[in-house]
Amino acid sequence: MGIQIDRSRMISTSIWEGGRICAMSRRNSVLGFRWVPALIMMGLIFMFSSLPNSNVPYFGQWDLLIKKGGHALGFGMLGLAYAYALPSRLSRGQRWFLSLFMVVLFALSDEFHQSFVEGRNSSLVDVLIDTTGAMIMLTLGLAYSSNSSSKSTS
């Protein structure tokens, strides 16, 4: 009884790790790169959340809509980035729930972070808006993902 490894699906590359060269499958390195969009989105959200209130633009009568819409859009895109990064062996439903869970955790941490920024405050309403944006984007995105069972007519 041992672990069976399908070596036909692995293309080895060498990487430097802890002072020694290790083998890494190309498949695993590709999975690592799939997290880049999520890391970029998390960095952008953190950057915007770090702006003091005096540096946040005011959009007049559209201010609330633009700012809350930005929350929903940003965290919706983060949810899609998480879903993209998760392995395709997970079902769409599993990727949807796991992505949403990660979005909620990041939204909570973002609101906690904002509580330390000058002139900003944390709000569970923003977490709800972030979660709603992610739910909508994940539902639409995973319904039409390349891993879905939808048929293309082109």
N, C-alpha and C positions, 0 to 999 in steps of 0.2 A: 504494500500500500504506500504509494508515494504520490506526489503532486505531478500530474501530467502537464507538460508544456508543449504547445504546438509551435515548434521552432520554424515551421514553414511560413508562418505569418509574421515572423520577427526578422528585422534587418538590423544587425548590430552596428552601433556606432560607439565610439569611445568618448568618455567624458572624464574630466579631472574631478575627483571628489575626495576631499580629506587627505590629500597628499598621495593618492594612488589613482590609477586609471581603472575605471569601471566600465562594464558593458551596459549599454542602455538600448532598449529597442526603439526603433524609429516610431513605432506606434505610440509608445509612452511619451516620447518627446513631442509628437504631434498633439497628444492630449494636453500636455503642458501648455502649448501655445494657444490652445483653445480657451484658456483662462485669461489671455491678454485683454480681450474686450471688456471682461468683467473688472479686471484690475484698473483699466483706463477709466471706466465709468465710476468706480469707487473713488479713484483719485480726483476726478472732476467734481463729484458730489462733495467730497471732503473740502476741496478748494473753495467751492461756492459757499459751503457752510461756514468756512473760516472767515468770510468777509464780515467786518464789523458793520453794524447797521448804517453807520454814516457813509459807507462805501457801496451800499446796495442802491441801485437806481430806483427812482420812483416813476411809475408809468401812468400817473394820473388816474382817470376813472377806470382804467383797465388793470390797475396795480394788483388787486386781489386775484383776478382771473389769470393774469400772466404768471404771477408767483406760484399760485396753487396748481395751475396747469403745468408749470415747469417742474413742480414736485412730482406730479403724476407721470409726466413724460419721462423725466430722468430716472425715476425708480422703475417705470415700465421697461425702459431700455435696459436697466440693470437686470431686471428679471429675465429678459430675453437673452442677455449675455450669460447669465447663470445657466439657463436652459441649454444654450449652445455649448457651454463648457462641460456639462454633465455627459457621462457616457451614453451612447445611443442604445446600449443594451438595456437601459432602463426604459420602461414604458413611457408614453407621453404623459400619462397621469402621474407617474412617479416623478418625472422631471418637473411637471407643473407644480406639484405640492412641495418638492424639495427646493425649487427655485423660489417659490413664494415664501417659504420658511426662511430662506437665507435673506431675502429682501426685507422681511419683517425684522429680523435680527439687525441688519445693517441700518434700517430706518430708526430703530430704537437707539442704536449706538450713535447715529447721526444727531438725533435730537438731544441725547446726553451731551455730545460734543458741543452742540450749539448753546447749551446752557452756560458754557464757559466763555463764549464769545461776547465781546463788548456790544451792548445794545440789542442782543438777540435773546430769545427765550426758547425753551423746548415746549412742544405741544403734541399731545397724543392725537389731536385732530390731524396734524401733519402726517403722523404715522398711518392714520386711517386713509388719508389721501394717497400717500405713497403706496400703500397696500392695494388700494382700489386701482390705481394706475397699473401696477404690476399684474393684478388679476386680469384686467382687460387686455393688456399687451400679450400676456402669456396665453390667454385663451385664443386670441387671434393668431399669434405667431406659431403656436404649436399645432393649430388646426391646419396650417399651410406649410409646415416644415417639411424638409426633404425626407425626414424619417417617418412622416405620416403615411397613411394609406390613401391619401387623396390622389386622384389621377390627373395627369397633365394632358391637355389636348394638343399641345404643340409638339 
